[in-house]
């Protein structure tokens, strides 16, 4: 019988944390009861983008990882710019913006260097 060898690597703890954060960002408006359509879709889009970056850290360029900072900035300012700043949602987005930057910096610092 032929064996199929795969070269899958296990996700690191920092990558798993980034995935959990991305999922929370995406579903938080629904859990927090935000009724604003724009707020829901804004966080859903940011959450999906964060999830894709977290899952693709093995293959993407480091420059693309700076997208995490831009997404965090958008999380921070979106309630003010789009006018959906309910207290719970505003607090959630501001806290998550700092958490996203911290988690991104941590995972970048913990990553093993690539050898070409």
C-alpha positions in Angstrom: 0.0 0.0 0.0 1.3 3.4 -0.9 1.7 6.0 1.8 1.0 9.6 1.0 3.3 11.9 2.9 2.2 15.4 3.6 4.2 18.2 4.8 1.5 19.9 6.9 2.9 21.8 9.9 0.9 22.3 13.1 -0.4 25.8 13.8 1.5 27.7 16.4 -0.2 29.1 19.5 0.2 32.6 18.2 -1.5 31.6 14.9 -4.3 30.0 16.8 -4.7 33.1 18.9 -4.9 35.2 15.8 -7.5 32.9 14.3 -9.7 33.2 17.5 -9.3 37.0 17.4 -10.3 37.1 13.8 -13.4 35.0 14.4 -14.4 37.1 17.4 -14.0 40.3 15.3 -16.2 38.8 12.6 -19.0 37.6 14.9 -18.9 40.2 17.7 -21.5 42.6 16.1 -24.0 39.7 16.0 -23.3 38.6 19.6 -23.3 42.1 20.9 -26.7 42.8 19.3 -25.5 45.5 16.9 -28.4 46.2 14.5 -26.5 48.5 12.2 -26.0 46.8 8.8 -22.8 48.7 8.1 -21.3 47.9 11.5 -22.0 44.2 11.0 -20.5 44.0 7.5 -17.5 46.2 8.4 -16.5 43.8 11.3 -17.3 40.7 9.3 -15.0 41.9 6.4 -12.2 42.8 8.9 -12.6 39.5 10.6 -12.4 37.5 7.4 -9.4 39.5 6.3 -7.7 38.9 9.6 -8.5 35.2 9.4 -7.0 35.0 5.9 -3.8 36.7 7.0 -3.6 34.4 10.0 -4.1 31.3 7.9 -1.7 32.4 5.2 1.2 33.4 7.3 3.3 30.5 6.0 3.0 31.7 2.4 2.5 35.5 2.4 5.2 38.1 2.3 6.0 40.1 5.4 4.9 43.3 3.8 1.4 41.9 3.4 1.3 41.2 7.1 1.4 44.9 7.7 -2.2 44.7 6.5 -3.0 43.6 10.1 -2.1 47.1 11.4 -4.3 48.8 8.8 -7.2 46.5 9.7 -6.6 47.3 13.4 -6.7 51.0 12.6 -9.9 50.5 10.7 -11.4 48.7 13.7 -10.4 51.6 15.9 -11.8 54.4 13.8 -14.8 52.7 12.0 -17.3 53.3 14.8 -16.5 57.0 14.7 -16.4 57.4 10.9 -19.4 55.3 10.2 -21.4 56.6 13.1 -22.3 53.4 14.9 -20.7 53.9 18.2 -22.9 52.1 20.7 -21.0 51.7 24.0 -20.5 48.0 23.8 -19.5 47.9 20.2 -17.3 51.0 20.5 -15.4 49.4 23.5 -15.2 46.1 21.7 -13.7 47.6 18.5 -11.2 49.8 20.4 -10.0 46.9 22.6 -9.9 44.5 19.6 -7.8 47.0 17.6 -5.1 47.0 20.3 -5.4 43.2 20.7 -5.0 42.7 16.9 -1.8 44.8 16.8 -0.4 43.1 19.9 -1.2 39.6 18.6 0.2 40.4 15.2 3.4 41.8 16.7 3.7 38.8 19.0 3.2 36.2 16.2 5.7 38.1 14.0 8.3 38.1 16.7 7.7 34.4 17.5 7.9 33.2 13.9 11.0 31.2 12.9 13.0 32.9 10.2 12.6 31.6 6.7 15.6 30.3 4.9 15.6 30.7 1.1 
